[in-house]
Amino acid sequence: MHRMTQYQIFSRSSSLKAIAVCAALFALPAAAQMPMANADYDASGYVTPAGMAHPSMYQGGVVPAGMAFSAGMQNNGATAFPGGIMPVGFMSGGQCDGNSGSCDPGASALGNGLLRGGLIGSRESCLGLLGGGSCFDAFCDYWSIDPRYLGSNLHGLGNGLGPYGEICGLRWYDLSVEAVFLGHTQGGGNMPITALGQGNPPSNVVLSLGDANDGDELAAGVRLSGALICGVGGNIEATYMGGNKWNANAQVTSAGNDLYSFISDFGDPIVLDDVDQSSLQSIATESAVHSIELNYRRRTMGPRCRFQGSWLFGLRYLQFKNELNYSAFNSASRFFKSQDRVRNHMFGAQAGGDIWWNIHSGVRLGMGLKGAWVQNEIKRSFIVDANSISDTVLNDTRRGNDLMGEFELKFVWQFNHSWKFRSAYYAIAAEDIAFGTVDKNTVLSLSTGGTPVQPAYLFDDLVVQGFSFGTEYNW
């Protein structure tokens, strides 16, 4: 659907449909809406490189990519092409690339081999696509790395593993699927939970909140993204990332029943014997993350096609849920259990963009940034069950405005028209996220049978980060 090596031919009706869907998102330039010879560039997402006229300005029929170059080479490069639509990147100012024309050491049909000066291009003149030119003027002298000089011949990899594509091929995909491995920061720091022996402050802390930091381990999830063309260089993107779940636990035991809890200030004095003089105490944490995005993205093409970019705006939803379980046990008549379940539901508008460096035809490195202003709706359930406290559930909801951002570092290797390998690093940061805790004031208010005190919230910044491996598909 998005093959960039030749232009797709669509009906006028497909163009009208695309314009009708996207009219509210972006006003298309009048010149870009004038199809020539039934070539519907707008509906195919065609983008003209900066500094190059729109194809509708050229006269003649559609010329498949590569035909013009062959015709030119038959006349020692003196003839460009007979007219019509130019091959992708053909006349972008003498664009040079490792496998797209004049800067390929093995592409000199006239015997004018090219001497390259290491990894970063050469200042030597090379055979131009129009009968002469300079690689220095055509970006070969900087920002153009020929990976063959890294010790591997990309064109000789064989078995379909070599890079595929053209340097001016617009970045695009219909569907991407990635396996994502993420970890996250833990709120609450490393607060002491249990001490061996009485005394405040405790002299021998044996259990702390940081002992059950579930986010330290990488958890597997998935990232799914789909794109639908919406006008010139535009598309609607829907993305889901998540399913990652973490859990951790820690416990201590004592044969002498001399474990004391922070709830009673480590037994100084003992105000709730359910949590003191214990033989076992434990903490456990669980958490999960889900992210959903719906964006409109507009892509642009830089001069000579070496760099591409895009901007976007849309909606973002992020859910981070976590819970903390704490228990103390002495006997069947002296026990304590608490559970604090917290759900952060963040929803709001976001904007951002990315930039891509076309290292080599079919090999790209990209960096993206997104920022969102969201409302965080926090839903909480605090549950206590103990020998001295009947099973009690305290529910609460709280709302506030927060900031959230995402950083992406992405790499794409294209195998053929339809398939690409994709890998990325992701980092999502959000402020004022609620984490599960144990509020001793609430516990003590329940033990006296008085009016329950609502548990205080524990807020901290959250950073979820990790890497992914996957594929992109074009049909």
C-alpha positions as CSV (number, residue, x, y, z in Angstrom):
1,M,0.0,0.0,0.0
2,H,2.9,2.3,0.8
3,R,5.6,1.1,-1.6
4,M,7.9,4.1,-2.1
5,T,9.9,2.7,-5.0
6,Q,7.1,3.4,-7.4
7,Y,4.0,5.6,-7.2
8,Q,0.7,4.0,-6.5
9,I,-2.3,4.8,-8.8
10,F,-5.6,5.4,-7.0
11,S,-9.0,6.5,-8.2
12,R,-10.4,10.0,-7.7
13,S,-13.0,8.6,-5.3
14,S,-10.2,7.4,-2.9
15,S,-8.8,10.9,-2.9
16,L,-12.1,12.5,-2.1
17,K,-12.6,10.1,0.8
18,A,-9.2,10.8,2.3
19,I,-9.7,14.6,2.0
20,A,-13.2,14.3,3.6
21,V,-11.8,12.4,6.6
22,C,-8.9,14.7,7.2
23,A,-10.4,18.1,6.3
24,A,-10.9,18.9,10.0
25,L,-7.3,17.9,10.9
26,F,-5.3,19.8,8.2
27,A,-6.1,22.1,5.3
28,L,-4.3,20.6,2.2
29,P,-2.5,23.0,-0.1
30,A,-4.4,23.7,-3.3
31,A,-1.5,22.6,-5.4
32,A,-1.3,19.2,-3.6
33,Q,-4.9,18.5,-4.4
34,M,-4.5,18.6,-8.2
35,P,-4.0,15.0,-9.4
36,M,-2.3,14.5,-12.7
37,A,-3.1,11.6,-15.0
38,N,-5.2,9.9,-12.3
39,A,-2.1,9.7,-10.0
40,D,-3.6,10.3,-6.5
41,Y,-0.6,11.4,-4.4
42,D,-2.6,12.7,-1.5
43,A,-4.4,9.5,-0.9
44,S,-1.1,7.6,-1.0
45,G,0.5,9.8,1.6
46,Y,3.0,11.2,-0.9
47,V,5.4,13.8,0.5
48,T,7.7,15.9,-1.6
49,P,11.2,16.4,-0.3
50,A,11.9,20.0,0.8
51,G,13.1,22.1,-2.1
52,M,11.5,19.9,-4.8
53,A,8.4,20.7,-6.7
54,H,5.3,18.6,-6.4
55,P,5.0,15.9,-9.1
56,S,1.9,17.5,-10.5
57,M,4.2,20.3,-11.8
58,Y,6.0,17.9,-14.1
59,Q,4.7,16.9,-17.6
60,G,4.4,13.4,-18.9
61,G,3.3,10.1,-17.8
62,V,4.2,8.1,-14.7
63,V,7.8,6.7,-14.8
64,P,8.6,3.8,-12.5
65,A,11.5,4.2,-10.2
66,G,14.8,3.3,-11.8
67,M,13.7,3.6,-15.5
68,A,14.9,7.2,-15.8
69,F,18.3,6.4,-14.3
70,S,18.8,3.5,-16.8
71,A,17.9,5.8,-19.7
72,G,20.4,8.3,-18.5
73,M,23.2,5.8,-18.1
74,Q,22.8,4.7,-21.7
75,N,23.9,8.2,-22.7
76,N,26.7,8.5,-20.2
77,G,24.5,10.3,-17.8
78,A,23.7,13.2,-20.1
79,T,20.0,12.4,-20.3
80,A,18.0,12.4,-17.1
81,F,14.6,11.1,-17.9
82,P,12.1,11.6,-20.8
83,G,9.6,13.4,-18.5
84,G,6.9,12.5,-16.1
85,I,7.2,11.7,-12.4
86,M,10.7,11.4,-11.1
87,P,11.9,8.3,-9.3
88,V,11.9,8.7,-5.5
89,G,14.9,10.9,-4.6
90,F,16.2,11.0,-8.1
91,M,16.6,14.8,-8.5
92,S,16.9,15.8,-4.9
93,G,20.0,17.8,-5.7
94,G,22.3,14.9,-6.6
95,Q,21.4,12.9,-3.5
96,C,24.2,10.4,-2.7
97,D,23.7,7.2,-0.8
98,G,25.4,3.9,-0.4
99,N,23.1,2.1,-2.7
100,S,21.0,4.7,-4.5
101,G,23.3,6.1,-7.1
102,S,26.4,8.1,-7.6
103,C,28.0,7.6,-4.2
104,D,28.1,3.8,-4.3
105,P,31.7,2.7,-5.0
106,G,30.3,-0.2,-6.9
107,A,27.7,1.8,-8.9
108,S,30.0,3.6,-11.2
109,A,29.0,2.2,-14.6
110,L,31.5,4.3,-16.4
111,G,34.4,3.1,-14.4
112,N,34.7,6.2,-12.3
113,G,35.2,4.5,-9.0
114,L,34.7,6.5,-5.8
115,L,37.4,6.8,-3.2
116,R,35.8,7.2,0.2
117,G,37.6,8.8,3.1
118,G,36.7,6.5,6.0
119,L,33.3,6.3,7.5
120,I,32.1,9.9,6.9
121,G,32.0,10.4,3.2
122,S,34.6,11.9,0.9
123,R,35.3,15.3,-0.6
124,E,36.3,13.7,-3.9
125,S,34.0,14.5,-6.9
126,C,31.8,11.6,-8.0
127,L,29.7,10.7,-10.9
128,G,26.5,12.8,-10.7
129,L,23.1,11.6,-11.7
130,L,22.9,14.4,-14.3
131,G,26.3,14.0,-15.7
132,G,28.5,15.3,-12.9
133,G,28.3,16.6,-9.4
134,S,29.9,16.7,-6.0
135,C,29.3,14.3,-3.2
136,F,30.3,17.1,-0.8
137,D,27.4,19.2,-2.1
138,A,25.1,16.2,-1.8
139,F,25.5,15.4,1.9
140,C,27.9,12.5,1.3
141,D,30.5,14.5,3.1
142,Y,28.6,14.5,6.4
143,W,25.7,12.7,8.0
144,S,26.1,9.8,5.5
145,I,27.7,6.7,7.0
146,D,28.4,3.8,4.7
147,P,28.1,0.7,7.0
148,R,30.3,-1.3,4.6
149,Y,33.2,0.5,6.2
150,L,32.1,-0.8,9.6
151,G,33.3,-4.2,8.4
152,S,30.3,-5.7,6.8
153,N,29.0,-5.5,3.2
154,L,25.3,-4.8,3.5
155,H,24.6,-5.8,0.0
156,G,26.3,-9.1,0.5
157,L,24.4,-10.3,3.5
158,G,22.1,-12.5,1.4
159,N,19.0,-14.4,2.5
160,G,17.0,-11.1,2.5
161,L,18.9,-9.7,5.5
162,G,20.4,-6.7,3.6
163,P,18.8,-3.3,3.9
164,Y,16.1,-2.5,1.4
165,G,14.6,0.8,0.2
166,E,15.5,4.2,-1.1
167,I,17.0,7.1,0.9
168,C,14.0,9.3,0.0
169,G,11.4,6.6,0.8
170,L,9.1,8.2,3.4
171,R,9.0,6.5,6.7
172,W,5.8,4.5,7.0
173,Y,4.1,1.4,8.4
174,D,0.7,-0.1,8.6
175,L,1.2,-2.3,11.7
176,S,4.0,-2.7,14.2
177,V,4.3,-5.4,16.9
178,E,6.9,-5.3,19.6
179,A,7.8,-7.3,22.7
180,V,8.5,-4.8,25.4
181,F,10.6,-5.3,28.6
182,L,10.1,-2.6,31.2
183,G,11.0,-1.8,34.8
184,H,9.8,1.1,37.0
185,T,10.7,3.2,40.0
186,Q,9.2,2.5,43.4
187,G,7.5,5.1,45.6
188,G,7.9,5.4,49.4
189,G,11.7,5.1,49.6
190,N,13.1,2.5,52.0
191,M,11.0,3.1,55.1
192,P,11.7,0.7,58.1
193,I,8.9,-1.8,58.6
194,T,10.0,-4.4,61.1
195,A,12.7,-4.5,63.8
196,L,14.2,-7.3,65.8
197,G,13.7,-6.3,69.5
198,Q,12.0,-3.3,71.1
199,G,13.2,0.3,70.8
200,N,12.4,3.5,69.0
201,P,14.4,4.3,67.0
202,P,15.0,0.7,66.1
203,S,18.5,-0.7,66.6
204,N,18.1,-3.7,64.3
205,V,15.9,-3.2,61.2
206,V,15.2,-6.5,59.6
207,L,12.5,-5.6,57.0
208,S,12.2,-2.4,55.0
209,L,9.9,-1.2,52.2
210,G,12.7,-1.4,49.7
211,D,13.1,-5.1,50.3
212,A,10.1,-5.7,48.1
213,N,10.8,-3.4,45.2
214,D,8.9,-5.1,42.4
215,G,10.0,-2.6,39.7
216,D,13.6,-3.7,39.8
217,E,12.9,-6.6,37.5
218,L,12.1,-6.3,33.8
219,A,8.6,-7.5,33.0
220,A,7.5,-8.5,29.5
221,G,4.6,-6.8,27.8
222,V,3.6,-5.8,24.2
223,R,3.4,-2.7,22.1
224,L,0.9,-2.7,19.2
225,S,0.5,0.2,16.8
226,G,-1.5,0.7,13.6
227,A,-1.5,3.6,11.2
228,L,-4.1,4.8,8.6
229,I,-3.2,7.3,5.8
230,C,-5.0,10.6,6.2
231,G,-3.9,13.1,3.5
232,V,-0.6,14.2,2.3
233,G,2.1,12.9,4.7
234,G,-0.5,12.4,7.4
235,N,-1.9,9.4,9.3
236,I,-4.0,8.5,12.3
237,E,-2.1,6.3,14.7
238,A,-3.5,4.1,17.5
239,T,-1.0,2.6,19.9
240,Y,-1.2,0.3,22.9
241,M,1.7,-0.5,25.2
242,G,1.5,-2.5,28.4
243,G,0.5,-5.8,30.0
244,N,3.7,-5.6,32.0
245,K,3.1,-6.9,35.6
246,W,5.5,-6.9,38.5
247,N,5.5,-8.5,41.9
248,A,7.9,-9.0,44.8
249,N,7.8,-10.0,48.4
250,A,10.0,-10.3,51.5
251,Q,9.6,-11.8,55.0
252,V,11.4,-12.3,58.2
253,T,10.9,-14.8,61.0
254,S,11.9,-15.1,64.7
255,A,11.7,-18.1,66.9
256,G,11.7,-15.8,69.9
257,N,8.6,-13.9,68.9
258,D,10.5,-10.6,69.1
259,L,9.5,-8.9,65.8
260,Y,8.1,-5.4,66.3
261,S,6.2,-3.2,63.8
262,F,6.5,0.5,62.9
263,I,2.7,0.8,63.5
264,S,3.4,0.7,67.3
265,D,6.7,2.6,67.0
266,F,8.5,-0.8,67.3
267,G,7.0,-1.7,70.6
268,D,7.7,1.6,72.4
269,P,5.1,1.4,73.8
270,I,3.0,-1.6,72.6
271,V,-0.3,-0.1,71.6
272,L,-1.5,-2.8,69.2
273,D,-0.2,-6.3,70.2
274,D,-1.5,-7.8,66.9
275,V,1.6,-6.3,65.1
276,D,4.2,-6.8,67.9
277,Q,5.9,-9.8,69.5
278,S,5.5,-11.6,66.1
279,S,7.1,-14.7,64.8
280,L,6.7,-13.7,61.2
281,Q,6.2,-10.4,59.3
282,S,6.1,-9.9,55.6
283,I,5.5,-7.3,52.8
284,A,4.5,-7.8,49.2
285,T,4.0,-5.5,46.2
286,E,2.3,-5.8,42.9
287,S,2.0,-3.4,40.0
288,A,1.0,-3.2,36.3
289,V,1.0,-0.6,33.5
290,H,-1.2,0.1,30.5
291,S,-0.9,2.9,27.9
292,I,-3.2,3.8,25.0
293,E,-2.7,6.6,22.5
294,L,-4.7,8.0,19.6
295,N,-2.8,10.6,17.5
296,Y,-2.7,12.5,14.3
297,R,0.8,12.5,12.9
298,R,2.1,14.7,10.1
299,R,5.4,13.7,8.4
300,T,7.9,15.9,6.6
301,M,10.9,15.3,4.4
302,G,14.1,17.3,4.8
303,P,16.3,18.5,2.0
304,R,18.1,15.7,0.1
305,C,16.1,13.2,2.2
306,R,18.8,12.5,4.8
307,F,16.6,13.6,7.6
308,Q,12.9,13.2,8.1
309,G,10.6,14.3,10.9
310,S,7.1,14.5,12.1
311,W,4.8,16.2,14.6
312,L,1.7,14.9,16.3
313,F,-1.1,15.7,18.6
314,G,-3.8,13.5,20.2
315,L,-5.0,11.8,23.3
316,R,-3.2,9.8,25.9
317,Y,-4.4,7.4,28.6
318,L,-2.0,5.8,31.1
319,Q,-3.0,3.5,33.9
320,F,-0.5,2.5,36.7
321,K,-2.0,0.3,39.4
322,N,-0.1,-1.0,42.4
323,E,-0.8,-2.5,45.8
324,L,1.1,-3.1,49.0
325,N,0.3,-6.0,51.4
326,Y,1.6,-6.1,54.9
327,S,1.1,-8.9,57.5
328,A,2.2,-9.9,61.0
329,F,1.6,-13.3,62.7
330,N,2.1,-14.7,66.2
331,S,-0.7,-17.2,66.5
332,A,-4.3,-17.8,65.4
333,S,-5.4,-15.3,68.0
334,R,-2.8,-12.7,67.2
335,F,-2.5,-11.7,63.6
336,F,-2.7,-8.6,61.3
337,K,-3.2,-8.1,57.6
338,S,-3.5,-4.9,55.5
339,Q,-3.8,-4.3,51.8
340,D,-3.7,-0.9,50.0
341,R,-4.8,-1.1,46.4
342,V,-4.2,2.1,44.3
343,R,-5.3,2.8,40.7
344,N,-3.9,5.8,38.9
345,H,-6.0,6.7,35.8
346,M,-4.3,9.4,33.8
347,F,-6.0,10.9,30.7
348,G,-5.4,14.0,28.7
349,A,-4.1,15.7,25.5
350,Q,-0.6,15.3,24.3
351,A,1.7,16.7,21.6
352,G,5.1,15.8,20.3
353,G,7.2,14.7,17.3
354,D,10.2,12.8,16.2
355,I,13.2,13.1,13.9
356,W,14.8,10.3,11.8
357,W,18.3,10.1,10.4
358,N,18.5,7.9,7.3
359,I,21.9,6.4,7.9
360,H,21.7,4.2,4.8
361,S,18.9,3.2,2.5
362,G,16.7,1.0,4.6
363,V,18.6,1.8,7.9
364,R,17.2,4.5,10.1
365,L,17.8,5.9,13.6
366,G,15.0,8.0,15.2
367,M,14.4,10.0,18.4
368,G,10.9,11.1,19.6
369,L,9.5,13.2,22.4
370,K,5.9,13.5,23.7
371,G,4.4,15.6,26.4
372,A,0.9,15.4,28.0
373,W,-1.2,17.4,30.4
374,V,-3.4,14.8,32.1
375,Q,-6.0,14.5,34.9
376,N,-5.1,11.8,37.3
377,E,-8.1,10.1,38.9
378,I,-6.9,7.9,41.8
379,K,-9.1,5.2,43.1
380,R,-8.1,3.5,46.3
381,S,-9.2,0.6,48.6
382,F,-7.6,0.2,52.0
383,I,-8.4,-3.1,53.6
384,V,-7.5,-4.2,57.2
385,D,-8.2,-7.5,58.9
386,A,-6.7,-8.3,62.4
387,N,-7.5,-10.0,65.6
388,S,-8.5,-6.7,67.2
389,I,-10.0,-5.2,64.0
390,S,-12.9,-6.7,62.1
391,D,-12.5,-6.8,58.3
392,T,-12.8,-3.2,57.2
393,V,-12.6,-1.6,53.7
394,L,-12.1,2.1,53.2
395,N,-12.6,3.4,49.6
396,D,-11.6,6.8,48.3
397,T,-11.3,8.7,45.0
398,R,-9.0,11.7,44.4
399,R,-8.4,13.8,41.3
400,G,-5.5,16.1,40.3
401,N,-3.7,17.5,37.3
402,D,-0.3,16.1,36.4
403,L,2.4,16.2,33.7
404,M,3.6,13.2,31.8
405,G,6.3,12.8,29.1
406,E,7.8,10.1,26.9
407,F,11.2,9.7,25.3
408,E,11.8,7.2,22.5
409,L,15.1,6.1,20.8
410,K,14.3,3.9,17.8
411,F,16.1,1.8,15.2
412,V,14.6,0.4,12.0
413,W,16.2,-2.1,9.5
414,Q,14.1,-2.7,6.4
415,F,14.3,-6.2,4.9
416,N,11.9,-5.7,1.9
417,H,8.9,-3.7,1.0
418,S,6.6,-5.3,3.6
419,W,8.8,-6.2,6.6
420,K,11.2,-4.2,8.9
421,F,13.0,-5.1,12.1
422,R,12.4,-2.6,14.8
423,S,14.0,-2.0,18.2
424,A,13.6,0.9,20.7
425,Y,14.3,2.3,24.1
426,Y,11.3,3.8,25.9
427,A,11.1,6.0,29.0
428,I,7.8,7.3,30.4
429,A,7.8,9.7,33.3
430,A,4.9,11.0,35.3
431,E,4.7,13.2,38.4
432,D,2.6,12.8,41.6
433,I,1.7,9.1,41.2
434,A,0.0,7.5,44.2
435,F,1.6,4.3,45.6
436,G,0.3,1.8,48.1
437,T,1.3,2.1,51.7
438,V,0.3,1.3,55.3
439,D,-1.1,4.3,57.2
440,K,-0.5,3.6,60.9
441,N,-2.9,6.4,62.0
442,T,-5.7,4.7,60.1
443,V,-4.9,1.3,61.6
444,L,-4.8,2.7,65.2
445,S,-8.1,4.6,64.7
446,L,-9.7,1.3,63.6
447,S,-8.3,-0.6,66.7
448,T,-9.9,1.9,69.1
449,G,-13.3,1.5,67.4
450,G,-13.6,5.3,66.9
451,T,-14.2,7.2,63.7
452,P,-11.9,5.8,61.0
453,V,-9.1,8.2,59.8
454,Q,-8.8,8.1,56.0
455,P,-5.4,6.9,55.0
456,A,-2.9,9.5,53.8
457,Y,-1.7,9.3,50.2
458,L,1.9,8.5,49.3
459,F,2.9,10.4,46.2
460,D,6.1,10.1,44.2
461,D,7.4,10.4,40.7
462,L,7.1,7.4,38.4
463,V,9.6,6.4,35.6
464,V,8.8,3.4,33.5
465,Q,11.6,2.4,31.1
466,G,12.9,-0.4,29.1
467,F,13.6,-1.7,25.6
468,S,11.7,-3.6,22.8
469,F,12.2,-5.8,19.8
470,G,9.7,-6.3,17.1
471,T,8.6,-5.8,13.5
472,E,6.8,-3.4,11.2
473,Y,4.6,-4.5,8.3
474,N,3.4,-2.6,5.2
475,W,0.8,-4.1,2.9
